[in-house]
Amino acid sequence: MTKHIFVTGGVVSSLGKGLTSASVGMLLERRGLRVKMQKLDPYINVDPGTMSPYQHGEVYVLDDGSETDLDLGHYERFTNGPLTRDSNYTTGQIYQTVIEKERRGEFLGQTVQVIPHITNEIKSVIKRLADSETDVVITEIGGTVGDIESLPFLEAIRQFSLDVGKGNCLYIHLTLVPYLKAAAELKTKPTQHSVGQLREIGIQPDVLVCRTERNISREQREKIALFCNVPLEAVIEEKDKDFSIYEVPLSLYEKGLDELIVQRLNLHAHSLELDDWRDLLHRLRNPQHEISIAMVGKYAKHKDAYKSIFESLDHAGMQHYSQVRVVSISSEQVEAEGPERLLSGYDGILVPGGFGERGIAGKIMAIQFARERQIPFLGICLGMQCAAIEIARNVVGLEGADSSEFNKDSPHPVICLLDEQKKITDKGGTMRLGAQTAQLLPDSIASRCYGASVISERHRHRYEFNNAYRAAFSERGVRFTGTSHGGTLVEVFELAGHPWFVAVQFHPEFRSQPTAPHPLFAGFVAAAIQRRTERTESVQEVES
């Protein structure tokens, strides 16, 4: 029978439930178990696709086109189990489904209530991941214990153990043990209160993972164990990781969490091997190179809006034994102060995705700077579209060239709405989404990076390159090196005569893992290392 692990959080938000869940999944996978991951979010939005990146961070897109929570990015970076639309549900989706059933008359005149109808639906989406090919399902419950929004989900997972048997469920509660400088000591009371709230709901946690800035003494762990009614060995310290999030699995392993789970759930698992993971951390700690990348985006002050891009650059850095220092620069600031002042000295420039007209001028200026100064450049989604606008205006000579997203009256709409989007009015889940295949030209930067002529990448966009301008661009040195199946849509273009200029319509950051860096990010970082090396050698020659 499939076993279930439920991960909840208490005291405060942003404790890292997603990272902890992903780390547990990774440890169990490496013990030979087949794991599936799931996130249940309390907000009423049907999915995060219509939510502001400032509030929610990036929207993580799966192969099947699902727009999901950014924690699913952690799941894919740490584990290998398949993720689908069943891997992320929200309150909005749950209620929408129940209301649709009621409208169809499936409840036969019953009064539809939170218990049992909503909780039954929540339990049903958890059970969808349980099958003969899955040993463990790990379900993370979003929000914080005590939030009114989370109550139906907590009630559902309380009932779940009654349905499948307590021996088939394990509850992990992530909590905070804060350090008070005035008292010069760690305080366990917030954890006691959080567990107390969980027990009032009817859930007794089996394991406590305690986030802390300082080491928790055995005496303090004994106190937590006594007041929270858990064994001492089930009080797991998870100290803040200042160096890298990829330390978390090793930390939990050293505290014995994986062995505790295996024993509690009576799982048949083999021993653990983490040498490759230790090697990754060794590369991070002992780089042979250091490079700097300027990421010019619209949400510069909110790192989570570009979470997967930051991680993908780290993965590429590990592969090349290089420390990648990423500086997030507001595109509006570039527009106000100019690229010369803000972008000089960087080894590479990356322009990521986004929506809307704000900050576009700054992105275009940054791309022009990268093109003219021969700086390695990677443009992603909107970054690719801005590159097309910049080249249209400044290389092809199309005055007033723009995207029809920003200027419907542009005389040269080099970026235009996809044909399939022209009759769509709803915003949620209606873009070109998910995995799409593309053909690559054999003598291109992209094909050399991938080592393949056919690729599959994830998309999230409504606008595309206007094919009416392909010939004009080609005449001025633009190479359309990647197209959709049948050659209809432009997926990749490059610049002849530039050392490394690649613009892609898709989101390569959604396919990168620390143990398998994405080829385009690896190629981009390699080009940045080459530029840094050449500049260093040039300076040394001048000085000598």
Disulfide bonds with the S-S distance in Angstrom:
none
